[in-house]
Amino acid sequence: MIISRKRIARSKVEQIKAGYSAFTESKEIALYMKKELEKLGIPVYEDSTDIGFWFIPQKKVM
């Protein structure tokens, strides 16, 4: 089964919009997420670690 990286990124952005943090191990998905969050104007704290990328919303988005 093939899963689109963009679809995964969109799902994680929806998670952030709901006020939850999101994690991905993939740099490609992290880049998609970052672009989408910037486009939507959603402020997040980004934490890049050795094992992946955390996106933590700075405030709850309605």
Residue frames as a rotation matrix with the C-alpha (Angstrom) as fourth column:
MET 1
0.582 0.813 0.000 0.00
0.813 -0.582 0.000 0.00
0.000 0.000 -1.000 0.00
ILE 2
-0.518 -0.731 0.443 1.41
0.736 -0.645 -0.204 3.38
0.435 0.221 0.873 -1.01
ILE 3
0.467 0.609 -0.641 0.66
0.842 -0.527 0.114 6.34
-0.268 -0.593 -0.759 1.24
SER 4
0.389 -0.253 0.886 1.17
0.501 -0.749 -0.434 9.88
0.773 0.612 -0.165 -0.03
ARG 5
-0.493 -0.660 -0.567 3.63
0.856 -0.251 -0.453 11.92
0.157 -0.708 0.688 2.03
LYS 6
-0.835 0.247 0.492 1.57
-0.165 -0.965 0.204 15.04
0.525 0.089 0.846 1.34
ARG 7
0.207 0.961 -0.185 -1.52
-0.109 0.211 0.971 13.28
0.972 -0.181 0.148 2.69
ILE 8
0.161 -0.259 -0.952 0.35
0.901 0.433 0.035 12.34
0.403 -0.863 0.303 5.86
ALA 9
-0.845 -0.534 0.002 1.57
0.501 -0.795 -0.343 15.94
0.185 -0.288 0.939 6.22
ARG 10
-0.465 0.755 0.463 -1.97
-0.338 -0.635 0.695 17.31
0.818 0.166 0.550 5.79
SER 11
0.422 0.614 -0.667 -3.22
0.350 0.568 0.745 14.90
0.836 -0.548 0.025 8.45
LYS 12
-0.184 -0.595 -0.782 -0.56
0.973 0.005 -0.232 16.08
0.142 -0.804 0.578 10.87
VAL 13
-0.907 -0.055 0.418 -1.38
0.077 -0.996 0.035 19.73
0.415 0.064 0.908 10.11
GLU 14
0.072 0.995 0.074 -5.02
-0.176 -0.060 0.983 18.97
0.982 -0.084 0.171 11.00
GLN 15
0.289 -0.083 -0.954 -3.74
0.832 0.514 0.208 17.53
0.473 -0.853 0.218 14.28
ILE 16
-0.738 -0.632 -0.236 -1.91
0.672 -0.660 -0.335 20.81
0.056 -0.406 0.912 14.98
LYS 17
-0.621 0.590 0.516 -5.00
-0.204 -0.757 0.620 22.83
0.757 0.280 0.591 14.05
ALA 18
0.436 0.800 -0.412 -6.86
0.185 0.369 0.911 20.86
0.881 -0.474 0.013 16.72
GLY 19
0.646 -0.209 0.734 -4.28
-0.683 -0.588 0.433 22.02
0.341 -0.782 -0.522 19.28
TYR 20
0.888 -0.326 0.324 -2.15
0.089 0.814 0.574 18.86
-0.451 -0.481 0.752 19.44
SER 21
0.023 -0.957 -0.288 1.56
-0.722 -0.215 0.658 18.39
-0.691 0.193 -0.696 18.76
ALA 22
0.972 0.216 -0.095 2.71
-0.218 0.662 -0.717 16.39
-0.092 0.718 0.690 15.75
PHE 23
0.085 -0.964 0.250 5.85
-0.490 0.178 0.853 14.31
-0.867 -0.195 -0.458 15.16
THR 24
0.979 0.116 -0.169 7.44
-0.205 0.506 -0.838 12.95
-0.012 0.855 0.519 12.02
GLU 25
0.359 -0.888 0.286 10.64
0.304 0.402 0.864 11.08
-0.882 -0.223 0.415 11.37
SER 26
0.165 -0.212 0.963 10.69
0.978 0.164 -0.131 12.13
-0.130 0.963 0.235 7.72
LYS 27
-0.605 -0.458 -0.651 12.44
0.348 -0.888 0.302 15.35
-0.716 -0.044 0.696 6.69
GLU 28
-0.907 0.294 0.301 10.29
0.248 -0.207 0.947 15.45
0.341 0.933 0.115 3.53
ILE 29
0.056 0.972 -0.229 7.04
0.834 0.080 0.546 15.33
0.549 -0.221 -0.806 5.52
ALA 30
0.005 -0.139 -0.990 8.41
0.817 -0.571 0.084 17.97
-0.577 -0.809 0.111 7.89
LEU 31
-0.914 -0.373 -0.160 9.08
0.201 -0.759 0.620 20.29
-0.352 0.534 0.768 4.93
TYR 32
-0.538 0.806 0.247 5.55
0.434 0.014 0.901 19.77
0.723 0.591 -0.358 3.58
MET 33
0.230 0.637 -0.736 4.14
0.962 -0.036 0.270 20.48
0.146 -0.770 -0.621 7.03
LYS 34
-0.393 -0.480 -0.785 6.22
0.619 -0.769 0.160 23.63
-0.680 -0.423 0.599 7.46
LYS 35
-0.980 0.037 0.195 5.07
0.143 -0.550 0.822 25.00
0.138 0.834 0.534 4.08
GLU 36
-0.219 0.975 -0.027 1.41
0.574 0.151 0.805 24.26
0.789 0.160 -0.593 4.83
LEU 37
0.183 0.242 -0.953 1.58
0.967 -0.218 0.130 25.78
-0.176 -0.945 -0.274 8.32
GLU 38
-0.727 -0.495 -0.475 3.22
0.386 -0.868 0.313 28.93
-0.567 0.045 0.822 6.94
LYS 39
-0.830 0.467 0.305 0.56
0.204 -0.256 0.945 29.19
0.520 0.846 0.117 4.23
LEU 40
0.129 0.941 -0.312 -2.20
0.677 0.146 0.721 28.88
0.725 -0.304 -0.618 6.86
GLY 41
-0.081 -0.248 0.965 -0.47
-0.372 -0.891 -0.260 31.32
0.925 -0.380 -0.020 9.23
ILE 42
0.900 0.378 -0.216 -0.38
0.010 0.479 0.878 28.83
0.435 -0.792 0.428 12.10
PRO 43
0.190 -0.879 0.436 2.43
-0.844 -0.374 -0.385 29.60
0.502 -0.295 -0.813 14.56
VAL 44
0.950 0.044 -0.310 4.31
0.085 0.917 0.391 26.53
0.302 -0.397 0.867 15.80
TYR 45
0.336 -0.892 0.304 7.46
-0.830 -0.128 0.542 25.76
-0.445 -0.434 -0.783 17.71
GLU 46
0.808 -0.135 -0.573 9.65
-0.314 0.725 -0.613 23.46
0.498 0.676 0.544 15.62
ASP 47
0.359 -0.703 0.614 12.05
-0.751 0.174 0.638 21.10
-0.555 -0.690 -0.465 17.35
SER 48
0.622 -0.261 -0.738 14.47
-0.520 0.566 -0.639 19.11
0.585 0.782 0.216 15.23
THR 49
0.448 -0.458 0.768 16.06
-0.679 0.384 0.625 16.14
-0.581 -0.802 -0.139 17.01
ASP 50
-0.637 -0.766 -0.090 18.23
-0.682 0.505 0.529 13.21
-0.360 0.398 -0.844 15.99
ILE 51
-0.768 0.365 0.527 15.17
0.346 0.928 -0.139 11.00
-0.540 0.076 -0.838 15.66
GLY 52
-0.193 0.741 0.643 12.74
0.963 0.016 0.270 13.39
0.190 0.671 -0.717 13.97
PHE 53
-0.858 -0.014 0.513 10.82
0.078 -0.992 0.103 16.65
0.507 0.128 0.852 13.98
TRP 54
-0.360 0.748 -0.558 8.29
0.890 0.096 -0.446 17.94
-0.280 -0.657 -0.700 16.51
PHE 55
-0.653 0.302 0.695 5.75
0.126 -0.861 0.492 20.64
0.747 0.408 0.524 15.66
ILE 56
-0.473 0.439 -0.764 4.13
0.871 0.101 -0.481 22.15
-0.133 -0.893 -0.430 18.74
PRO 57
0.192 0.594 0.781 1.35
0.644 -0.677 0.356 24.76
0.740 0.434 -0.513 18.33
GLN 58
-0.831 -0.538 0.142 2.10
0.292 -0.638 -0.713 28.02
0.474 -0.551 0.687 20.08
LYS 59
-0.694 0.706 0.140 -1.58
-0.528 -0.368 -0.765 28.60
-0.489 -0.605 0.628 20.77
LYS 60
-0.393 0.624 0.675 -4.81
0.523 0.756 -0.394 26.81
-0.756 0.198 -0.624 20.02
VAL 61
-0.967 0.071 -0.243 -6.10
-0.244 -0.523 0.816 27.55
-0.070 0.849 0.524 16.51
MET 62
-0.215 0.962 0.167 -9.83
-0.210 0.122 -0.970 27.86
-0.954 -0.243 0.176 15.94
